[in-house]
């Protein structure tokens, strides 16, 4: 495994201790528009490899990846690892618990 699992309940403390971390949302734009974590950068999973240059400078800083339920973010962590990213964290439970009930 090329990443560490991080749970949503741990995120605030993690970000407090890693102020340089990149929060990467790999959902689709319509999902991001409906709900996003503060200061998150959106790069949908299906566009990650082709848009890697947007975050290339963050290869050696913590990158916290999230999606709705923690599945797409695992794929994203693997893609990032292939591009040389070294400090990867997956929000294992996704952000589903924060989403509106009708989501």
N, CA, C and O atoms as CSV, one atom per row, in Angstrom:
chain,resi,resn,atom,element,x,y,z
A,1,UNK,N,N,0.860,-1.175,0.000
A,1,UNK,CA,C,0.000,0.000,0.000
A,1,UNK,C,C,0.902,1.233,0.000
A,1,UNK,O,O,1.872,1.302,0.755
A,2,UNK,N,N,0.580,2.187,-0.839
A,2,UNK,CA,C,1.404,3.372,-1.040
A,2,UNK,C,C,0.849,4.596,-0.323
A,2,UNK,O,O,1.272,5.721,-0.593
A,3,UNK,N,N,-0.087,4.383,0.579
A,3,UNK,CA,C,-0.725,5.492,1.276
A,3,UNK,C,C,-1.110,5.024,2.666
A,3,UNK,O,O,-1.099,3.829,2.960
A,4,UNK,N,N,-1.449,5.975,3.511
A,4,UNK,CA,C,-1.964,5.657,4.835
A,4,UNK,C,C,-3.432,6.048,4.872
A,4,UNK,O,O,-3.830,7.061,4.297
A,5,UNK,N,N,-4.227,5.241,5.548
A,5,UNK,CA,C,-5.626,5.604,5.729
A,5,UNK,C,C,-5.735,6.619,6.855
A,5,UNK,O,O,-5.072,6.519,7.887
A,6,UNK,N,N,-6.577,7.574,6.622
A,6,UNK,CA,C,-6.886,8.614,7.587
A,6,UNK,C,C,-8.405,8.675,7.617
A,6,UNK,O,O,-9.055,8.595,6.575
A,7,UNK,N,N,-8.965,8.815,8.797
A,7,UNK,CA,C,-10.421,8.866,8.903
A,7,UNK,C,C,-10.880,10.306,9.069
A,7,UNK,O,O,-10.167,11.147,9.616
A,8,UNK,N,N,-12.065,10.564,8.592
A,8,UNK,CA,C,-12.617,11.916,8.622
A,8,UNK,C,C,-12.536,12.503,10.029
A,8,UNK,O,O,-12.267,13.693,10.192
A,9,UNK,N,N,-12.766,11.682,11.034
A,9,UNK,CA,C,-12.704,12.150,12.420
A,9,UNK,C,C,-11.300,12.592,12.827
A,9,UNK,O,O,-11.148,13.307,13.817
A,10,UNK,N,N,-10.276,12.184,12.086
A,10,UNK,CA,C,-8.888,12.542,12.380
A,10,UNK,C,C,-8.391,13.726,11.535
A,10,UNK,O,O,-7.309,14.259,11.781
A,11,UNK,N,N,-9.172,14.119,10.563
A,11,UNK,CA,C,-8.710,15.092,9.576
A,11,UNK,C,C,-8.344,16.442,10.178
A,11,UNK,O,O,-7.292,16.988,9.847
A,12,UNK,N,N,-9.162,16.984,11.034
A,12,UNK,CA,C,-8.888,18.310,11.587
A,12,UNK,C,C,-7.552,18.326,12.328
A,12,UNK,O,O,-6.748,19.237,12.129
A,13,UNK,N,N,-7.310,17.338,13.173
A,13,UNK,CA,C,-6.031,17.273,13.892
A,13,UNK,C,C,-4.867,17.096,12.925
A,13,UNK,O,O,-3.811,17.705,13.096
A,14,UNK,N,N,-5.063,16.261,11.915
A,14,UNK,CA,C,-4.008,16.041,10.930
A,14,UNK,C,C,-3.643,17.352,10.239
A,14,UNK,O,O,-2.464,17.688,10.125
A,15,UNK,N,N,-4.642,18.085,9.783
A,15,UNK,CA,C,-4.384,19.347,9.084
A,15,UNK,C,C,-3.780,20.399,10.006
A,15,UNK,O,O,-2.986,21.228,9.562
A,16,UNK,N,N,-4.146,20.374,11.281
A,16,UNK,CA,C,-3.530,21.288,12.247
A,16,UNK,C,C,-2.032,21.023,12.371
A,16,UNK,O,O,-1.249,21.950,12.576
A,17,UNK,N,N,-1.638,19.762,12.247
A,17,UNK,CA,C,-0.237,19.365,12.393
A,17,UNK,C,C,0.529,19.319,11.078
A,17,UNK,O,O,1.750,19.165,11.079
A,18,UNK,N,N,-0.169,19.448,9.968
A,18,UNK,CA,C,0.448,19.410,8.639
A,18,UNK,C,C,-0.120,20.561,7.809
A,18,UNK,O,O,-0.892,20.350,6.873
A,19,UNK,N,N,0.270,21.760,8.163
A,19,UNK,CA,C,-0.333,22.944,7.536
A,19,UNK,C,C,-0.027,23.058,6.042
A,19,UNK,O,O,-0.725,23.774,5.325
A,20,UNK,N,N,1.003,22.364,5.567
A,20,UNK,CA,C,1.340,22.427,4.141
A,20,UNK,C,C,0.597,21.380,3.313
A,20,UNK,O,O,0.786,21.307,2.098
A,21,UNK,N,N,-0.233,20.581,3.945
A,21,UNK,CA,C,-0.923,19.491,3.246
A,21,UNK,C,C,-1.848,20.015,2.153
A,21,UNK,O,O,-2.479,21.064,2.283
A,22,UNK,N,N,-1.902,19.246,1.077
A,22,UNK,CA,C,-2.853,19.502,-0.005
A,22,UNK,C,C,-4.057,18.610,0.212
A,22,UNK,O,O,-3.911,17.399,0.377
A,23,UNK,N,N,-5.230,19.186,0.215
A,23,UNK,CA,C,-6.477,18.444,0.317
A,23,UNK,C,C,-7.023,18.297,-1.095
A,23,UNK,O,O,-7.413,19.283,-1.720
A,24,UNK,N,N,-7.051,17.072,-1.594
A,24,UNK,CA,C,-7.407,16.810,-2.985
A,24,UNK,C,C,-8.726,16.046,-3.072
A,24,UNK,O,O,-8.846,14.931,-2.564
A,25,UNK,N,N,-9.694,16.653,-3.713
A,25,UNK,CA,C,-11.014,16.058,-3.940
A,25,UNK,C,C,-10.999,15.434,-5.332
A,25,UNK,O,O,-10.722,16.122,-6.314
A,26,UNK,N,N,-11.295,14.136,-5.424
A,26,UNK,CA,C,-11.255,13.461,-6.726
A,26,UNK,C,C,-12.655,13.094,-7.226
A,26,UNK,O,O,-12.805,12.218,-8.077
A,27,UNK,N,N,-13.665,13.763,-6.697
A,27,UNK,CA,C,-15.031,13.540,-7.174
A,27,UNK,C,C,-15.267,14.336,-8.446
A,27,UNK,O,O,-14.348,14.955,-8.983
A,28,UNK,N,N,-16.479,14.317,-8.914
A,28,UNK,CA,C,-16.860,15.054,-10.116
A,28,UNK,C,C,-17.216,16.505,-9.756
A,28,UNK,O,O,-17.572,16.792,-8.613
A,29,UNK,N,N,-17.119,17.413,-10.732
A,29,UNK,CA,C,-17.407,18.828,-10.452
A,29,UNK,C,C,-18.790,19.072,-9.835
A,29,UNK,O,O,-18.918,19.924,-8.956
A,30,UNK,N,N,-19.812,18.357,-10.266
A,30,UNK,CA,C,-21.142,18.582,-9.686
A,30,UNK,C,C,-21.166,18.187,-8.212
A,30,UNK,O,O,-21.877,18.806,-7.420
A,31,UNK,N,N,-20.397,17.165,-7.833
A,31,UNK,CA,C,-20.321,16.762,-6.428
A,31,UNK,C,C,-19.589,17.828,-5.612
A,31,UNK,O,O,-20.000,18.175,-4.505
A,32,UNK,N,N,-18.512,18.332,-6.175
A,32,UNK,CA,C,-17.713,19.378,-5.528
A,32,UNK,C,C,-18.555,20.632,-5.333
A,32,UNK,O,O,-18.464,21.282,-4.292
A,33,UNK,N,N,-19.371,20.977,-6.319
A,33,UNK,CA,C,-20.221,22.166,-6.234
A,33,UNK,C,C,-21.258,22.038,-5.127
A,33,UNK,O,O,-21.634,23.030,-4.503
A,34,UNK,N,N,-21.718,20.817,-4.887
A,34,UNK,CA,C,-22.736,20.603,-3.859
A,34,UNK,C,C,-22.148,20.589,-2.456
A,34,UNK,O,O,-22.799,21.009,-1.500
A,35,UNK,N,N,-20.911,20.102,-2.332
A,35,UNK,CA,C,-20.239,20.055,-1.033
A,35,UNK,C,C,-18.752,19.828,-1.253
A,35,UNK,O,O,-18.358,18.953,-2.023
A,36,UNK,N,N,-17.941,20.608,-0.582
A,36,UNK,CA,C,-16.491,20.417,-0.621
A,36,UNK,C,C,-15.901,20.815,0.721
A,36,UNK,O,O,-16.424,21.694,1.406
A,37,UNK,N,N,-14.823,20.170,1.085
A,37,UNK,CA,C,-14.104,20.558,2.284
A,37,UNK,C,C,-13.394,21.884,2.015
A,37,UNK,O,O,-12.958,22.133,0.892
A,38,UNK,N,N,-13.275,22.729,3.026
A,38,UNK,CA,C,-12.617,24.032,2.839
A,38,UNK,C,C,-11.188,23.873,2.299
A,38,UNK,O,O,-10.435,23.007,2.742
A,39,UNK,N,N,-10.845,24.709,1.356
A,39,UNK,CA,C,-9.510,24.763,0.755
A,39,UNK,C,C,-9.131,23.533,-0.067
A,39,UNK,O,O,-7.957,23.350,-0.392
A,40,UNK,N,N,-10.090,22.698,-0.402
A,40,UNK,CA,C,-9.798,21.510,-1.216
A,40,UNK,C,C,-9.612,21.898,-2.680
A,40,UNK,O,O,-10.226,22.842,-3.177
A,41,UNK,N,N,-8.761,21.153,-3.344
A,41,UNK,CA,C,-8.543,21.314,-4.784
A,41,UNK,C,C,-9.256,20.173,-5.483
A,41,UNK,O,O,-9.123,19.014,-5.088
A,42,UNK,N,N,-10.002,20.494,-6.505
A,42,UNK,CA,C,-10.728,19.484,-7.271
A,42,UNK,C,C,-9.932,19.062,-8.500
A,42,UNK,O,O,-9.576,19.888,-9.341
A,43,UNK,N,N,-9.661,17.774,-8.590
A,43,UNK,CA,C,-9.192,17.148,-9.827
A,43,UNK,C,C,-9.906,15.793,-9.884
A,43,UNK,O,O,-9.524,14.866,-9.169
A,44,UNK,N,N,-10.928,15.671,-10.717
A,44,UNK,CA,C,-11.666,14.412,-10.793
A,44,UNK,C,C,-10.733,13.242,-11.109
A,44,UNK,O,O,-9.761,13.392,-11.849
A,45,UNK,N,N,-11.038,12.089,-10.545
A,45,UNK,CA,C,-10.206,10.900,-10.717
A,45,UNK,C,C,-9.898,10.631,-12.181
A,45,UNK,O,O,-8.753,10.334,-12.523
A,46,UNK,N,N,-10.894,10.729,-13.048
A,46,UNK,CA,C,-10.686,10.421,-14.462
A,46,UNK,C,C,-9.810,11.442,-15.179
A,46,UNK,O,O,-9.433,11.219,-16.329
A,47,UNK,N,N,-9.477,12.559,-14.528
A,47,UNK,CA,C,-8.621,13.582,-15.115
A,47,UNK,C,C,-7.283,13.720,-14.389
A,47,UNK,O,O,-6.443,14.531,-14.779
A,48,UNK,N,N,-7.087,12.933,-13.340
A,48,UNK,CA,C,-5.924,13.113,-12.480
A,48,UNK,C,C,-4.602,12.952,-13.228
A,48,UNK,O,O,-3.724,13.807,-13.116
A,49,UNK,N,N,-4.451,11.890,-13.975
A,49,UNK,CA,C,-3.189,11.657,-14.690
A,49,UNK,C,C,-2.895,12.774,-15.688
A,49,UNK,O,O,-1.746,13.193,-15.833
A,50,UNK,N,N,-3.919,13.251,-16.366
A,50,UNK,CA,C,-3.697,14.291,-17.376
A,50,UNK,C,C,-3.525,15.685,-16.772
A,50,UNK,O,O,-3.061,16.600,-17.453
A,51,UNK,N,N,-3.893,15.856,-15.501
A,51,UNK,CA,C,-3.758,17.158,-14.850
A,51,UNK,C,C,-2.727,17.139,-13.725
A,51,UNK,O,O,-2.708,18.034,-12.880
A,52,UNK,N,N,-1.884,16.134,-13.717
A,52,UNK,CA,C,-0.921,15.979,-12.630
A,52,UNK,C,C,-0.004,17.189,-12.505
A,52,UNK,O,O,0.481,17.488,-11.414
A,53,UNK,N,N,0.238,17.885,-13.609
A,53,UNK,CA,C,1.116,19.058,-13.572
A,53,UNK,C,C,0.583,20.157,-12.655
A,53,UNK,O,O,1.355,20.996,-12.191
A,54,UNK,N,N,-0.727,20.166,-12.386
A,54,UNK,CA,C,-1.328,21.175,-11.507
A,54,UNK,C,C,-0.863,21.029,-10.053
A,54,UNK,O,O,-0.901,21.989,-9.283
A,55,UNK,N,N,-0.427,19.826,-9.689
A,55,UNK,CA,C,-0.007,19.586,-8.301
A,55,UNK,C,C,1.410,19.005,-8.216
A,55,UNK,O,O,1.843,18.570,-7.149
A,56,UNK,N,N,2.116,19.000,-9.329
A,56,UNK,CA,C,3.461,18.423,-9.418
A,56,UNK,C,C,4.401,18.934,-8.327
A,56,UNK,O,O,5.230,18.176,-7.822
A,57,UNK,N,N,4.283,20.180,-7.967
A,57,UNK,CA,C,5.183,20.763,-6.967
A,57,UNK,C,C,4.907,20.255,-5.558
A,57,UNK,O,O,5.667,20.550,-4.635
A,58,UNK,N,N,3.831,19.496,-5.380
A,58,UNK,CA,C,3.446,19.004,-4.049
A,58,UNK,C,C,3.892,17.562,-3.806
A,58,UNK,O,O,3.431,16.935,-2.853
A,59,UNK,N,N,4.769,17.031,-4.638
A,59,UNK,CA,C,5.187,15.623,-4.559
A,59,UNK,C,C,5.699,15.205,-3.189
A,59,UNK,O,O,5.482,14.066,-2.776
A,60,UNK,N,N,6.371,16.098,-2.481
A,60,UNK,CA,C,6.977,15.726,-1.212
A,60,UNK,C,C,6.282,16.329,0.001
A,60,UNK,O,O,6.827,16.324,1.105
A,61,UNK,N,N,5.077,16.849,-0.210
A,61,UNK,CA,C,4.286,17.346,0.911
A,61,UNK,C,C,3.114,16.393,1.100
A,61,UNK,O,O,2.762,15.664,0.173
A,62,UNK,N,N,2.507,16.383,2.275
A,62,UNK,CA,C,1.360,15.497,2.485
A,62,UNK,C,C,0.218,15.838,1.517
A,62,UNK,O,O,-0.137,17.003,1.342
A,63,UNK,N,N,-0.337,14.811,0.903
A,63,UNK,CA,C,-1.497,14.958,0.032
A,63,UNK,C,C,-2.596,14.084,0.615
A,63,UNK,O,O,-2.454,12.865,0.704
A,64,UNK,N,N,-3.693,14.721,1.011
A,64,UNK,CA,C,-4.840,14.030,1.584
A,64,UNK,C,C,-5.904,13.958,0.502
A,64,UNK,O,O,-6.397,14.985,0.037
A,65,UNK,N,N,-6.257,12.742,0.104
A,65,UNK,CA,C,-7.181,12.530,-1.012
A,65,UNK,C,C,-8.525,12.062,-0.468
A,65,UNK,O,O,-8.590,11.199,0.407
A,66,UNK,N,N,-9.597,12.646,-1.002
A,66,UNK,CA,C,-10.919,12.188,-0.573
A,66,UNK,C,C,-11.908,12.135,-1.722
A,66,UNK,O,O,-11.738,12.769,-2.764
A,67,UNK,N,N,-12.948,11.348,-1.486
A,67,UNK,CA,C,-14.081,11.226,-2.400
A,67,UNK,C,C,-15.322,11.001,-1.535
A,67,UNK,O,O,-15.301,11.270,-0.334
A,68,UNK,N,N,-16.367,10.523,-2.123
A,68,UNK,CA,C,-17.617,10.333,-1.379
A,68,UNK,C,C,-17.509,9.222,-0.338
A,68,UNK,O,O,-17.889,9.417,0.816
A,69,UNK,N,N,-16.992,8.052,-0.738
A,69,UNK,CA,C,-17.003,6.901,0.168
A,69,UNK,C,C,-15.639,6.254,0.376
A,69,UNK,O,O,-15.546,5.237,1.063
A,70,UNK,N,N,-14.589,6.813,-0.197
A,70,UNK,CA,C,-13.264,6.273,0.025
A,70,UNK,C,C,-12.793,5.246,-0.983
A,70,UNK,O,O,-11.800,4.560,-0.743
A,71,UNK,N,N,-13.482,5.125,-2.102
A,71,UNK,CA,C,-13.083,4.161,-3.135
A,71,UNK,C,C,-12.258,4.848,-4.224
A,71,UNK,O,O,-11.146,4.417,-4.530
A,72,UNK,N,N,-12.798,5.905,-4.800
A,72,UNK,CA,C,-12.064,6.635,-5.842
A,72,UNK,C,C,-10.750,7.181,-5.302
A,72,UNK,O,O,-9.755,7.257,-6.022
A,73,UNK,N,N,-10.755,7.554,-4.046
A,73,UNK,CA,C,-9.540,8.118,-3.457
A,73,UNK,C,C,-8.411,7.087,-3.369
A,73,UNK,O,O,-7.240,7.456,-3.455
A,74,UNK,N,N,-8.737,5.817,-3.202
A,74,UNK,CA,C,-7.712,4.759,-3.218
A,74,UNK,C,C,-7.072,4.698,-4.600
A,74,UNK,O,O,-5.847,4.645,-4.713
A,75,UNK,N,N,-7.878,4.706,-5.639
A,75,UNK,CA,C,-7.344,4.709,-7.007
A,75,UNK,C,C,-6.475,5.942,-7.231
A,75,UNK,O,O,-5.412,5.856,-7.845
A,76,UNK,N,N,-6.927,7.077,-6.735
A,76,UNK,CA,C,-6.164,8.320,-6.901
A,76,UNK,C,C,-4.815,8.230,-6.193
A,76,UNK,O,O,-3.803,8.676,-6.734
A,77,UNK,N,N,-4.790,7.664,-5.000
A,77,UNK,CA,C,-3.515,7.502,-4.283
A,77,UNK,C,C,-2.552,6.642,-5.088
A,77,UNK,O,O,-1.359,6.939,-5.143
A,78,UNK,N,N,-3.045,5.599,-5.702
A,78,UNK,CA,C,-2.195,4.737,-6.517
A,78,UNK,C,C,-1.656,5.484,-7.744
A,78,UNK,O,O,-0.492,5.320,-8.108
A,79,UNK,N,N,-2.488,6.290,-8.369
A,79,UNK,CA,C,-2.042,7.095,-9.512
A,79,UNK,C,C,-0.974,8.093,-9.057
A,79,UNK,O,O,0.061,8.242,-9.706
A,80,UNK,N,N,-1.229,8.761,-7.960
A,80,UNK,CA,C,-0.266,9.737,-7.452
A,80,UNK,C,C,1.071,9.068,-7.136
A,80,UNK,O,O,2.129,9.625,-7.427
A,81,UNK,N,N,1.025,7.897,-6.552
A,81,UNK,CA,C,2.255,7.158,-6.262
A,81,UNK,C,C,3.033,6.871,-7.545
A,81,UNK,O,O,4.256,7.007,-7.577
A,82,UNK,N,N,2.330,6.477,-8.594
A,82,UNK,CA,C,2.983,6.211,-9.879
A,82,UNK,C,C,3.687,7.457,-10.422
A,82,UNK,O,O,4.671,7.341,-11.152
A,83,UNK,N,N,3.196,8.630,-10.075
A,83,UNK,CA,C,3.803,9.882,-10.527
A,83,UNK,C,C,4.843,10.413,-9.534
A,83,UNK,O,O,5.336,11.529,-9.693
A,84,UNK,N,N,5.174,9.628,-8.526
A,84,UNK,CA,C,6.248,9.987,-7.615
A,84,UNK,C,C,5.854,10.694,-6.339
A,84,UNK,O,O,6.729,11.156,-5.607
A,85,UNK,N,N,4.575,10.794,-6.045
A,85,UNK,CA,C,4.139,11.398,-4.792
A,85,UNK,C,C,4.455,10.421,-3.654
A,85,UNK,O,O,4.239,9.216,-3.778
A,86,UNK,N,N,4.966,10.956,-2.556
A,86,UNK,CA,C,5.506,10.081,-1.514
A,86,UNK,C,C,4.774,10.115,-0.183
A,86,UNK,O,O,4.942,9.202,0.626
A,87,UNK,N,N,3.975,11.130,0.069
A,87,UNK,CA,C,3.348,11.300,1.384
A,87,UNK,C,C,1.831,11.371,1.198
A,87,UNK,O,O,1.239,12.449,1.228
A,88,UNK,N,N,1.218,10.205,1.007
A,88,UNK,CA,C,-0.192,10.121,0.605
A,88,UNK,C,C,-1.078,9.614,1.734
A,88,UNK,O,O,-0.713,8.706,2.481
A,89,UNK,N,N,-2.250,10.226,1.836
A,89,UNK,CA,C,-3.249,9.842,2.833
A,89,UNK,C,C,-4.608,9.736,2.150
A,89,UNK,O,O,-4.995,10.604,1.367
A,90,UNK,N,N,-5.308,8.679,2.453
A,90,UNK,CA,C,-6.634,8.421,1.903
A,90,UNK,C,C,-7.669,8.595,3.004
A,90,UNK,O,O,-7.561,7.963,4.055
A,91,UNK,N,N,-8.673,9.444,2.780
A,91,UNK,CA,C,-9.785,9.530,3.727
A,91,UNK,C,C,-10.622,8.273,3.510
A,91,UNK,O,O,-11.466,8.216,2.615
A,92,UNK,N,N,-10.371,7.269,4.346
A,92,UNK,CA,C,-10.899,5.922,4.136
A,92,UNK,C,C,-12.421,5.855,4.157
A,92,UNK,O,O,-13.018,5.044,3.448
A,93,UNK,N,N,-13.042,6.689,4.954
A,93,UNK,CA,C,-14.499,6.648,5.045
A,93,UNK,C,C,-15.168,7.682,4.151
A,93,UNK,O,O,-16.391,7.820,4.170
A,94,UNK,N,N,-14.383,8.402,3.376
A,94,UNK,CA,C,-14.953,9.408,2.490
A,94,UNK,C,C,-15.646,10.515,3.262
A,94,UNK,O,O,-15.525,10.610,4.483
A,95,UNK,N,N,-16.369,11.342,2.540
A,95,UNK,CA,C,-17.074,12.463,3.170
A,95,UNK,C,C,-18.583,12.232,3.207
A,95,UNK,O,O,-19.354,13.163,3.438
A,96,UNK,N,N,-18.990,11.009,2.983
A,96,UNK,CA,C,-20.424,10.708,2.907
A,96,UNK,C,C,-21.182,11.135,4.161
A,96,UNK,O,O,-22.338,11.549,4.071
A,97,UNK,N,N,-20.551,11.040,5.319
A,97,UNK,CA,C,-21.246,11.405,6.556
A,97,UNK,C,C,-21.492,12.914,6.654
A,97,UNK,O,O,-22.314,13.350,7.461
A,98,UNK,N,N,-20.798,13.709,5.853
A,98,UNK,CA,C,-20.982,15.161,5.876
A,98,UNK,C,C,-21.952,15.662,4.817
A,98,UNK,O,O,-22.319,16.838,4.807
A,99,UNK,N,N,-22.362,14.778,3.935
A,99,UNK,CA,C,-23.206,15.183,2.814
A,99,UNK,C,C,-24.664,15.362,3.241
A,99,UNK,O,O,-25.123,14.712,4.180
A,100,UNK,N,N,-25.382,16.234,2.558
A,100,UNK,CA,C,-26.814,16.405,2.856
A,100,UNK,C,C,-27.555,15.069,2.693
A,100,UNK,O,O,-27.162,14.235,1.877
A,101,UNK,N,N,-28.585,14.880,3.443
A,101,UNK,CA,C,-29.337,13.611,3.430
A,101,UNK,C,C,-29.873,13.234,2.054
A,101,UNK,O,O,-29.957,12.047,1.739
A,102,UNK,N,N,-30.232,14.201,1.237
A,102,UNK,CA,C,-30.800,13.910,-0.085
A,102,UNK,C,C,-29.744,13.687,-1.156
A,102,UNK,O,O,-30.077,13.607,-2.339
A,103,UNK,N,N,-28.503,13.588,-0.773
A,103,UNK,CA,C,-27.402,13.460,-1.699
A,103,UNK,C,C,-27.394,12.118,-2.395
A,103,UNK,O,O,-26.516,11.855,-3.216
